[in-house]
Every structure is written in structure tokens, then in C-alpha cells.
Amino acid sequence: LLEHLSLALSSVRGLFAQYDTDGDGFVSKEEFEECYERLARAQGGASTADERSALWSRLDEDGCGRIDYISWAERLDLRALPAFAASLEQQAAEG
């Protein structure tokens, strides 16, 4: 159980780092949209502007335009982490 929890936390941290492209400790809406679209393409799909906007609204509940790691971790759906982790591994292998 602890091993799975550790892997999940590592995935959350890695995903945040992937989206925080400028390394300032925050993910902006622009960073989110760019990375989300890149991950969607890596999985053989695409995302719509409405889909990205809806997801961003769920992450950025206070509407400030950027989120920190704590907010990211609190709002991320842990059930989706395995798919995110696999996508990150695939993207790292290709890049």
C-alpha cells in the first residue's frame, strides 16, 4: 500500500513539474493548456478548447490564473493518475 501511495505521490509531483514549464512553482492557464494538448496528442487524441477550459476551471477554483503544487495535488483526480503516469513515461521516452 505504501509503495502504491509513494508511486501516486511521485506521479502527482512529476505531472506538476511537467506542466510547470517555466519552473516558477506555479502552473498558469497557458502552461496547462499547452501541456494538456501535448499529452492528449501523445495519447493519440486531441482536446477541445472547451474541454481544457472546463478542466482548468476545476483546478483554478479561485480564478487567479495560476495554481501551486498544493492546489494541484488537492484537486487532481487520483483515479486518473495511472493514465497520466503512463503518458508521462511515454512522452519522456519519445523526447
Biopython code that builds the backbone (N, CA, C, O; Angstrom):
import numpy as np
from Bio.PDB.StructureBuilder import StructureBuilder

atoms = [
    (1, "LEU", "N", (0.828, -1.194, 0.000)),
    (1, "LEU", "CA", (0.000, 0.000, 0.000)),
    (1, "LEU", "C", (0.875, 1.261, 0.000)),
    (1, "LEU", "O", (0.628, 2.207, -0.747)),
    (2, "LEU", "N", (1.896, 1.246, 0.853)),
    (2, "LEU", "CA", (2.783, 2.403, 0.896)),
    (2, "LEU", "C", (3.537, 2.595, -0.414)),
    (2, "LEU", "O", (3.801, 3.724, -0.829)),
    (3, "GLU", "N", (3.875, 1.505, -1.050)),
    (3, "GLU", "CA", (4.559, 1.591, -2.335)),
    (3, "GLU", "C", (3.657, 2.243, -3.387)),
    (3, "GLU", "O", (4.111, 3.075, -4.172)),
    (4, "HIS", "N", (2.375, 1.859, -3.396)),
    (4, "HIS", "CA", (1.424, 2.447, -4.347)),
    (4, "HIS", "C", (1.183, 3.919, -4.035)),
    (4, "HIS", "O", (1.082, 4.744, -4.943)),
    (5, "LEU", "N", (1.093, 4.243, -2.756)),
    (5, "LEU", "CA", (0.909, 5.634, -2.369)),
    (5, "LEU", "C", (2.120, 6.476, -2.778)),
    (5, "LEU", "O", (1.976, 7.597, -3.267)),
    (6, "SER", "N", (3.291, 5.925, -2.571)),
    (6, "SER", "CA", (4.513, 6.626, -2.970)),
    (6, "SER", "C", (4.551, 6.860, -4.472)),
    (6, "SER", "O", (4.931, 7.938, -4.928)),
    (7, "LEU", "N", (4.158, 5.850, -5.240)),
    (7, "LEU", "CA", (4.116, 5.990, -6.693)),
    (7, "LEU", "C", (3.103, 7.046, -7.117)),
    (7, "LEU", "O", (3.362, 7.833, -8.027)),
    (8, "ALA", "N", (1.942, 7.061, -6.448)),
    (8, "ALA", "CA", (0.916, 8.058, -6.774)),
    (8, "ALA", "C", (1.418, 9.467, -6.487)),
    (8, "ALA", "O", (1.233, 10.371, -7.302)),
    (9, "LEU", "N", (2.049, 9.657, -5.335)),
    (9, "LEU", "CA", (2.577, 10.979, -4.994)),
    (9, "LEU", "C", (3.679, 11.408, -5.946)),
    (9, "LEU", "O", (3.765, 12.575, -6.330)),
    (10, "SER", "N", (4.505, 10.469, -6.316)),
    (10, "SER", "CA", (5.563, 10.759, -7.280)),
    (10, "SER", "C", (4.965, 11.162, -8.628)),
    (10, "SER", "O", (5.472, 12.065, -9.292)),
    (11, "SER", "N", (3.894, 10.493, -9.024)),
    (11, "SER", "CA", (3.219, 10.826, -10.283)),
    (11, "SER", "C", (2.617, 12.224, -10.239)),
    (11, "SER", "O", (2.716, 12.978, -11.206)),
    (12, "VAL", "N", (1.992, 12.569, -9.113)),
    (12, "VAL", "CA", (1.407, 13.909, -8.957)),
    (12, "VAL", "C", (2.501, 14.961, -9.060)),
    (12, "VAL", "O", (2.339, 15.964, -9.754)),
    (13, "ARG", "N", (3.612, 14.734, -8.372)),
    (13, "ARG", "CA", (4.738, 15.679, -8.385)),
    (13, "ARG", "C", (5.328, 15.796, -9.794)),
    (13, "ARG", "O", (5.608, 16.895, -10.273)),
    (14, "GLY", "N", (5.512, 14.646, -10.445)),
    (14, "GLY", "CA", (6.062, 14.654, -11.793)),
    (14, "GLY", "C", (5.164, 15.345, -12.790)),
    (14, "GLY", "O", (5.632, 16.059, -13.677)),
    (15, "LEU", "N", (3.869, 15.129, -12.641)),
    (15, "LEU", "CA", (2.918, 15.766, -13.544)),
    (15, "LEU", "C", (2.923, 17.281, -13.347)),
    (15, "LEU", "O", (2.883, 18.040, -14.315)),
    (16, "PHE", "N", (2.973, 17.712, -12.086)),
    (16, "PHE", "CA", (3.036, 19.148, -11.824)),
    (16, "PHE", "C", (4.296, 19.748, -12.455)),
    (16, "PHE", "O", (4.239, 20.799, -13.095)),
    (17, "ALA", "N", (5.414, 19.080, -12.272)),
    (17, "ALA", "CA", (6.674, 19.578, -12.846)),
    (17, "ALA", "C", (6.595, 19.642, -14.366)),
    (17, "ALA", "O", (7.144, 20.557, -14.979)),
    (18, "GLN", "N", (5.925, 18.687, -14.968)),
    (18, "GLN", "CA", (5.769, 18.670, -16.423)),
    (18, "GLN", "C", (4.961, 19.885, -16.892)),
    (18, "GLN", "O", (5.273, 20.487, -17.920)),
    (19, "TYR", "N", (3.932, 20.235, -16.136)),
    (19, "TYR", "CA", (3.075, 21.365, -16.509)),
    (19, "TYR", "C", (3.703, 22.714, -16.141)),
    (19, "TYR", "O", (3.415, 23.723, -16.786)),
    (20, "ASP", "N", (4.551, 22.740, -15.118)),
    (20, "ASP", "CA", (5.214, 23.974, -14.693)),
    (20, "ASP", "C", (6.428, 24.209, -15.591)),
    (20, "ASP", "O", (7.570, 24.058, -15.157)),
    (21, "THR", "N", (6.174, 24.570, -16.820)),
    (21, "THR", "CA", (7.232, 24.633, -17.826)),
    (21, "THR", "C", (8.288, 25.695, -17.544)),
    (21, "THR", "O", (9.438, 25.540, -17.957)),
    (22, "ASP", "N", (7.922, 26.771, -16.848)),
    (22, "ASP", "CA", (8.931, 27.799, -16.561)),
    (22, "ASP", "C", (9.584, 27.619, -15.189)),
    (22, "ASP", "O", (10.457, 28.402, -14.815)),
    (23, "GLY", "N", (9.173, 26.601, -14.438)),
    (23, "GLY", "CA", (9.811, 26.264, -13.176)),
    (23, "GLY", "C", (9.614, 27.264, -12.055)),
    (23, "GLY", "O", (10.417, 27.315, -11.123)),
    (24, "ASP", "N", (8.544, 28.072, -12.130)),
    (24, "ASP", "CA", (8.335, 29.084, -11.094)),
    (24, "ASP", "C", (7.523, 28.590, -9.897)),
    (24, "ASP", "O", (7.245, 29.359, -8.977)),
    (25, "GLY", "N", (7.138, 27.301, -9.907)),
    (25, "GLY", "CA", (6.367, 26.755, -8.794)),
    (25, "GLY", "C", (4.869, 26.916, -8.952)),
    (25, "GLY", "O", (4.104, 26.582, -8.047)),
    (26, "PHE", "N", (4.447, 27.425, -10.096)),
    (26, "PHE", "CA", (3.029, 27.594, -10.392)),
    (26, "PHE", "C", (2.758, 27.090, -11.805)),
    (26, "PHE", "O", (3.637, 27.122, -12.666)),
    (27, "VAL", "N", (1.541, 26.627, -12.033)),
    (27, "VAL", "CA", (1.087, 26.283, -13.382)),
    (27, "VAL", "C", (0.086, 27.348, -13.785)),
    (27, "VAL", "O", (-0.930, 27.545, -13.120)),
    (28, "SER", "N", (0.380, 28.030, -14.878)),
    (28, "SER", "CA", (-0.538, 29.042, -15.393)),
    (28, "SER", "C", (-1.538, 28.375, -16.336)),
    (28, "SER", "O", (-1.363, 27.227, -16.745)),
    (29, "LYS", "N", (-2.570, 29.110, -16.663)),
    (29, "LYS", "CA", (-3.566, 28.585, -17.596)),
    (29, "LYS", "C", (-2.913, 28.255, -18.934)),
    (29, "LYS", "O", (-3.227, 27.233, -19.545)),
    (30, "GLU", "N", (-2.012, 29.110, -19.385)),
    (30, "GLU", "CA", (-1.346, 28.888, -20.669)),
    (30, "GLU", "C", (-0.484, 27.626, -20.621)),
    (30, "GLU", "O", (-0.502, 26.827, -21.557)),
    (31, "GLU", "N", (0.267, 27.444, -19.538)),
    (31, "GLU", "CA", (1.082, 26.237, -19.391)),
    (31, "GLU", "C", (0.196, 24.994, -19.367)),
    (31, "GLU", "O", (0.504, 23.982, -19.997)),
    (32, "PHE", "N", (-0.904, 25.089, -18.631)),
    (32, "PHE", "CA", (-1.822, 23.960, -18.539)),
    (32, "PHE", "C", (-2.361, 23.579, -19.907)),
    (32, "PHE", "O", (-2.329, 22.409, -20.288)),
    (33, "GLU", "N", (-2.855, 24.561, -20.646)),
    (33, "GLU", "CA", (-3.449, 24.273, -21.944)),
    (33, "GLU", "C", (-2.429, 23.676, -22.911)),
    (33, "GLU", "O", (-2.738, 22.725, -23.628)),
    (34, "GLU", "N", (-1.228, 24.224, -22.934)),
    (34, "GLU", "CA", (-0.181, 23.726, -23.824)),
    (34, "GLU", "C", (0.186, 22.272, -23.488)),
    (34, "GLU", "O", (0.263, 21.421, -24.374)),
    (35, "CYS", "N", (0.406, 22.008, -22.223)),
    (35, "CYS", "CA", (0.811, 20.649, -21.819)),
    (35, "CYS", "C", (-0.326, 19.653, -21.958)),
    (35, "CYS", "O", (-0.105, 18.512, -22.364)),
    (36, "TYR", "N", (-1.537, 20.071, -21.625)),
    (36, "TYR", "CA", (-2.673, 19.166, -21.740)),
    (36, "TYR", "C", (-2.858, 18.731, -23.192)),
    (36, "TYR", "O", (-3.101, 17.556, -23.468)),
    (37, "GLU", "N", (-2.743, 19.673, -24.104)),
    (37, "GLU", "CA", (-2.891, 19.351, -25.524)),
    (37, "GLU", "C", (-1.760, 18.431, -25.979)),
    (37, "GLU", "O", (-1.992, 17.496, -26.745)),
    (38, "ARG", "N", (-0.551, 18.689, -25.516)),
    (38, "ARG", "CA", (0.581, 17.834, -25.872)),
    (38, "ARG", "C", (0.376, 16.400, -25.365)),
    (38, "ARG", "O", (0.655, 15.441, -26.086)),
    (39, "LEU", "N", (-0.108, 16.255, -24.136)),
    (39, "LEU", "CA", (-0.378, 14.917, -23.594)),
    (39, "LEU", "C", (-1.510, 14.226, -24.354)),
    (39, "LEU", "O", (-1.455, 13.021, -24.601)),
    (40, "ALA", "N", (-2.522, 14.987, -24.718)),
    (40, "ALA", "CA", (-3.624, 14.406, -25.488)),
    (40, "ALA", "C", (-3.119, 13.887, -26.832)),
    (40, "ALA", "O", (-3.493, 12.796, -27.261)),
    (41, "ARG", "N", (-2.274, 14.666, -27.491)),
    (41, "ARG", "CA", (-1.706, 14.223, -28.775)),
    (41, "ARG", "C", (-0.826, 12.994, -28.600)),
    (41, "ARG", "O", (-0.826, 12.102, -29.449)),
    (42, "ALA", "N", (-0.069, 12.944, -27.491)),
    (42, "ALA", "CA", (0.810, 11.801, -27.222)),
    (42, "ALA", "C", (0.002, 10.527, -27.032)),
    (42, "ALA", "O", (0.497, 9.431, -27.293)),
    (43, "GLN", "N", (-1.233, 10.667, -26.581)),
    (43, "GLN", "CA", (-2.104, 9.507, -26.402)),
    (43, "GLN", "C", (-2.933, 9.228, -27.656)),
    (43, "GLN", "O", (-3.827, 8.383, -27.640)),
    (44, "GLY", "N", (-2.634, 9.935, -28.728)),
    (44, "GLY", "CA", (-3.325, 9.701, -29.987)),
    (44, "GLY", "C", (-4.649, 10.417, -30.119)),
    (44, "GLY", "O", (-5.463, 10.057, -30.969)),
    (45, "GLY", "N", (-4.882, 11.425, -29.295)),
    (45, "GLY", "CA", (-6.147, 12.146, -29.353)),
    (45, "GLY", "C", (-5.919, 13.631, -29.481)),
    (45, "GLY", "O", (-4.852, 14.090, -29.891)),
    (46, "ALA", "N", (-6.927, 14.353, -29.127)),
    (46, "ALA", "CA", (-6.870, 15.812, -29.133)),
    (46, "ALA", "C", (-7.840, 16.304, -28.077)),
    (46, "ALA", "O", (-8.689, 15.554, -27.597)),
    (47, "SER", "N", (-7.706, 17.552, -27.725)),
    (47, "SER", "CA", (-8.635, 18.132, -26.765)),
    (47, "SER", "C", (-9.202, 19.405, -27.359)),
    (47, "SER", "O", (-8.570, 20.063, -28.185)),
    (48, "THR", "N", (-10.400, 19.736, -26.925)),
    (48, "THR", "CA", (-11.026, 20.957, -27.401)),
    (48, "THR", "C", (-10.732, 22.086, -26.420)),
    (48, "THR", "O", (-10.371, 21.844, -25.268)),
    (49, "ALA", "N", (-10.889, 23.298, -26.882)),
    (49, "ALA", "CA", (-10.694, 24.462, -26.014)),
    (49, "ALA", "C", (-11.688, 24.426, -24.862)),
    (49, "ALA", "O", (-11.342, 24.784, -23.736)),
    (50, "ASP", "N", (-12.919, 23.999, -25.127)),
    (50, "ASP", "CA", (-13.931, 23.914, -24.069)),
    (50, "ASP", "C", (-13.548, 22.882, -23.017)),
    (50, "ASP", "O", (-13.739, 23.107, -21.822)),
    (51, "GLU", "N", (-13.009, 21.756, -23.459)),
    (51, "GLU", "CA", (-12.580, 20.713, -22.522)),
    (51, "GLU", "C", (-11.445, 21.236, -21.634)),
    (51, "GLU", "O", (-11.482, 21.070, -20.414)),
    (52, "ARG", "N", (-10.454, 21.858, -22.238)),
    (52, "ARG", "CA", (-9.328, 22.401, -21.475)),
    (52, "ARG", "C", (-9.795, 23.481, -20.508)),
    (52, "ARG", "O", (-9.332, 23.545, -19.369)),
    (53, "SER", "N", (-10.703, 24.322, -20.960)),
    (53, "SER", "CA", (-11.211, 25.397, -20.111)),
    (53, "SER", "C", (-11.984, 24.839, -18.916)),
    (53, "SER", "O", (-11.846, 25.340, -17.800)),
    (54, "ALA", "N", (-12.785, 23.818, -19.142)),
    (54, "ALA", "CA", (-13.548, 23.208, -18.049)),
    (54, "ALA", "C", (-12.616, 22.573, -17.024)),
    (54, "ALA", "O", (-12.822, 22.721, -15.819)),
    (55, "LEU", "N", (-11.594, 21.869, -17.498)),
    (55, "LEU", "CA", (-10.636, 21.265, -16.582)),
    (55, "LEU", "C", (-9.867, 22.335, -15.808)),
    (55, "LEU", "O", (-9.651, 22.204, -14.603)),
    (56, "TRP", "N", (-9.461, 23.382, -16.499)),
    (56, "TRP", "CA", (-8.730, 24.448, -15.823)),
    (56, "TRP", "C", (-9.608, 25.099, -14.760)),
    (56, "TRP", "O", (-9.127, 25.393, -13.665)),
    (57, "SER", "N", (-10.858, 25.324, -15.055)),
    (57, "SER", "CA", (-11.769, 25.937, -14.079)),
    (57, "SER", "C", (-11.883, 25.091, -12.820)),
    (57, "SER", "O", (-12.002, 25.621, -11.716)),
    (58, "ARG", "N", (-11.847, 23.782, -12.990)),
    (58, "ARG", "CA", (-11.909, 22.890, -11.834)),
    (58, "ARG", "C", (-10.621, 22.973, -11.011)),
    (58, "ARG", "O", (-10.667, 22.875, -9.785)),
    (59, "LEU", "N", (-9.488, 23.149, -11.663)),
    (59, "LEU", "CA", (-8.213, 23.263, -10.951)),
    (59, "LEU", "C", (-8.036, 24.647, -10.312)),
    (59, "LEU", "O", (-7.556, 24.764, -9.184)),
    (60, "ASP", "N", (-8.425, 25.677, -11.040)),
    (60, "ASP", "CA", (-8.233, 27.060, -10.588)),
    (60, "ASP", "C", (-9.553, 27.588, -10.032)),
    (60, "ASP", "O", (-10.185, 28.462, -10.625)),
    (61, "GLU", "N", (-9.956, 27.046, -8.891)),
    (61, "GLU", "CA", (-11.262, 27.370, -8.323)),
    (61, "GLU", "C", (-11.418, 28.839, -7.962)),
    (61, "GLU", "O", (-12.518, 29.383, -8.054)),
    (62, "ASP", "N", (-10.332, 29.489, -7.552)),
    (62, "ASP", "CA", (-10.452, 30.899, -7.170)),
    (62, "ASP", "C", (-10.264, 31.854, -8.339)),
    (62, "ASP", "O", (-10.398, 33.067, -8.177)),
    (63, "GLY", "N", (-9.953, 31.317, -9.517)),
    (63, "GLY", "CA", (-9.870, 32.132, -10.722)),
    (63, "GLY", "C", (-8.692, 33.079, -10.797)),
    (63, "GLY", "O", (-8.764, 34.096, -11.487)),
    (64, "CYS", "N", (-7.599, 32.769, -10.097)),
    (64, "CYS", "CA", (-6.449, 33.683, -10.108)),
    (64, "CYS", "C", (-5.556, 33.501, -11.337)),
    (64, "CYS", "O", (-4.677, 34.327, -11.585)),
    (65, "GLY", "N", (-5.768, 32.443, -12.102)),
    (65, "GLY", "CA", (-4.995, 32.261, -13.328)),
    (65, "GLY", "C", (-3.768, 31.398, -13.193)),
    (65, "GLY", "O", (-3.076, 31.143, -14.179)),
    (66, "ARG", "N", (-3.484, 30.943, -11.984)),
    (66, "ARG", "CA", (-2.371, 30.028, -11.775)),
    (66, "ARG", "C", (-2.613, 29.229, -10.494)),
    (66, "ARG", "O", (-3.336, 29.667, -9.599)),
    (67, "ILE", "N", (-1.995, 28.051, -10.425)),
    (67, "ILE", "CA", (-2.158, 27.209, -9.245)),
    (67, "ILE", "C", (-0.796, 26.708, -8.781)),
    (67, "ILE", "O", (0.117, 26.514, -9.583)),
    (68, "ASP", "N", (-0.677, 26.503, -7.481)),
    (68, "ASP", "CA", (0.562, 25.973, -6.927)),
    (68, "ASP", "C", (0.435, 24.456, -6.748)),
    (68, "ASP", "O", (-0.612, 23.876, -7.035)),
    (69, "TYR", "N", (1.502, 23.828, -6.274)),
    (69, "TYR", "CA", (1.527, 22.376, -6.143)),
    (69, "TYR", "C", (0.469, 21.864, -5.171)),
    (69, "TYR", "O", (-0.161, 20.840, -5.434)),
    (70, "ILE", "N", (0.263, 22.553, -4.061)),
    (70, "ILE", "CA", (-0.716, 22.107, -3.065)),
    (70, "ILE", "C", (-2.113, 22.096, -3.677)),
    (70, "ILE", "O", (-2.845, 21.119, -3.518)),
    (71, "SER", "N", (-2.489, 23.146, -4.363)),
    (71, "SER", "CA", (-3.803, 23.203, -5.011)),
    (71, "SER", "C", (-3.919, 22.119, -6.076)),
    (71, "SER", "O", (-4.957, 21.468, -6.202)),
    (72, "TRP", "N", (-2.851, 21.933, -6.835)),
    (72, "TRP", "CA", (-2.809, 20.906, -7.877)),
    (72, "TRP", "C", (-3.087, 19.533, -7.275)),
    (72, "TRP", "O", (-3.944, 18.793, -7.758)),
    (73, "ALA", "N", (-2.354, 19.205, -6.219)),
    (73, "ALA", "CA", (-2.473, 17.888, -5.596)),
    (73, "ALA", "C", (-3.856, 17.688, -4.971)),
    (73, "ALA", "O", (-4.399, 16.585, -5.018)),
    (74, "GLU", "N", (-4.423, 18.730, -4.396)),
    (74, "GLU", "CA", (-5.741, 18.627, -3.771)),
    (74, "GLU", "C", (-6.842, 18.381, -4.795)),
    (74, "GLU", "O", (-7.809, 17.676, -4.509)),
    (75, "ARG", "N", (-6.702, 18.950, -5.974)),
    (75, "ARG", "CA", (-7.793, 18.908, -6.951)),
    (75, "ARG", "C", (-7.633, 17.846, -8.029)),
    (75, "ARG", "O", (-8.566, 17.587, -8.789)),
    (76, "LEU", "N", (-6.460, 17.232, -8.101)),
    (76, "LEU", "CA", (-6.225, 16.214, -9.118)),
    (76, "LEU", "C", (-6.982, 14.935, -8.764)),
    (76, "LEU", "O", (-6.996, 14.513, -7.608)),
    (77, "ASP", "N", (-7.602, 14.334, -9.752)),
    (77, "ASP", "CA", (-8.349, 13.090, -9.561)),
    (77, "ASP", "C", (-7.359, 11.932, -9.500)),
    (77, "ASP", "O", (-6.772, 11.567, -10.518)),
    (78, "LEU", "N", (-7.170, 11.352, -8.321)),
    (78, "LEU", "CA", (-6.187, 10.296, -8.153)),
    (78, "LEU", "C", (-6.502, 9.056, -8.987)),
    (78, "LEU", "O", (-5.598, 8.284, -9.306)),
    (79, "ARG", "N", (-7.753, 8.856, -9.338)),
    (79, "ARG", "CA", (-8.107, 7.706, -10.170)),
    (79, "ARG", "C", (-7.525, 7.827, -11.572)),
    (79, "ARG", "O", (-7.375, 6.825, -12.272)),
    (80, "ALA", "N", (-7.197, 9.045, -11.986)),
    (80, "ALA", "CA", (-6.651, 9.261, -13.326)),
    (80, "ALA", "C", (-5.129, 9.185, -13.353)),
    (80, "ALA", "O", (-4.539, 9.229, -14.432)),
    (81, "LEU", "N", (-4.486, 9.075, -12.211)),
    (81, "LEU", "CA", (-3.026, 9.099, -12.166)),
    (81, "LEU", "C", (-2.341, 8.000, -12.961)),
    (81, "LEU", "O", (-1.341, 8.283, -13.620)),
    (82, "PRO", "N", (-2.823, 6.761, -12.938)),
    (82, "PRO", "CA", (-2.123, 5.749, -13.739)),
    (82, "PRO", "C", (-2.027, 6.116, -15.218)),
    (82, "PRO", "O", (-0.984, 5.909, -15.839)),
    (83, "ALA", "N", (-3.097, 6.654, -15.784)),
    (83, "ALA", "CA", (-3.072, 7.051, -17.190)),
    (83, "ALA", "C", (-2.126, 8.228, -17.400)),
    (83, "ALA", "O", (-1.387, 8.261, -18.384)),
    (84, "PHE", "N", (-2.142, 9.201, -16.474)),
    (84, "PHE", "CA", (-1.224, 10.331, -16.577)),
    (84, "PHE", "C", (0.222, 9.860, -16.483)),
    (84, "PHE", "O", (1.075, 10.292, -17.259)),
    (85, "ALA", "N", (0.495, 8.970, -15.528)),
    (85, "ALA", "CA", (1.863, 8.475, -15.341)),
    (85, "ALA", "C", (2.345, 7.742, -16.584)),
    (85, "ALA", "O", (3.485, 7.932, -17.007)),
    (86, "ALA", "N", (1.502, 6.916, -17.170)),
    (86, "ALA", "CA", (1.877, 6.188, -18.382)),
    (86, "ALA", "C", (2.150, 7.156, -19.520)),
    (86, "ALA", "O", (3.089, 6.964, -20.292)),
    (87, "SER", "N", (1.337, 8.190, -19.625)),
    (87, "SER", "CA", (1.530, 9.172, -20.678)),
    (87, "SER", "C", (2.835, 9.933, -20.486)),
    (87, "SER", "O", (3.548, 10.198, -21.454)),
    (88, "LEU", "N", (3.151, 10.287, -19.241)),
    (88, "LEU", "CA", (4.407, 10.977, -18.974)),
    (88, "LEU", "C", (5.606, 10.096, -19.306)),
    (88, "LEU", "O", (6.587, 10.570, -19.878)),
    (89, "GLU", "N", (5.530, 8.820, -18.948)),
    (89, "GLU", "CA", (6.626, 7.899, -19.258)),
    (89, "GLU", "C", (6.817, 7.782, -20.760)),
    (89, "GLU", "O", (7.948, 7.788, -21.246)),
    (90, "GLN", "N", (5.712, 7.676, -21.501)),
    (90, "GLN", "CA", (5.778, 7.581, -22.954)),
    (90, "GLN", "C", (6.382, 8.845, -23.538)),
    (90, "GLN", "O", (7.237, 8.779, -24.421)),
    (91, "GLN", "N", (5.941, 9.997, -23.050)),
    (91, "GLN", "CA", (6.442, 11.257, -23.565)),
    (91, "GLN", "C", (7.927, 11.434, -23.254)),
    (91, "GLN", "O", (8.681, 11.934, -24.089)),
    (92, "ALA", "N", (8.346, 11.026, -22.061)),
    (92, "ALA", "CA", (9.768, 11.110, -21.702)),
    (92, "ALA", "C", (10.615, 10.186, -22.587)),
    (92, "ALA", "O", (11.728, 10.546, -22.971)),
    (93, "ALA", "N", (10.103, 9.021, -22.903)),
    (93, "ALA", "CA", (10.833, 8.081, -23.748)),
    (93, "ALA", "C", (10.982, 8.611, -25.172)),
    (93, "ALA", "O", (11.991, 8.362, -25.832)),
    (94, "GLU", "N", (9.962, 9.351, -25.643)),
    (94, "GLU", "CA", (9.993, 9.883, -27.003)),
    (94, "GLU", "C", (10.827, 11.156, -27.094)),
    (94, "GLU", "O", (11.391, 11.468, -28.142)),
    (95, "GLY", "N", (10.897, 11.896, -25.967)),
    (95, "GLY", "CA", (11.555, 13.191, -26.008)),
    (95, "GLY", "C", (12.941, 13.098, -25.560)),
    (95, "GLY", "O", (13.650, 14.104, -25.531)),
]
sb = StructureBuilder()
sb.init_structure("model")
sb.init_model(0)
sb.init_chain("A")
sb.init_seg("    ")
for serial, (resi, resn, name, xyz) in enumerate(atoms, 1):
    if name == "N":
        sb.init_residue(resn, " ", resi, " ")
    sb.init_atom(name, np.array(xyz, "f"), 0.0, 1.0, " ", f" {name:<3s}", serial, name[0])
structure = sb.get_structure()
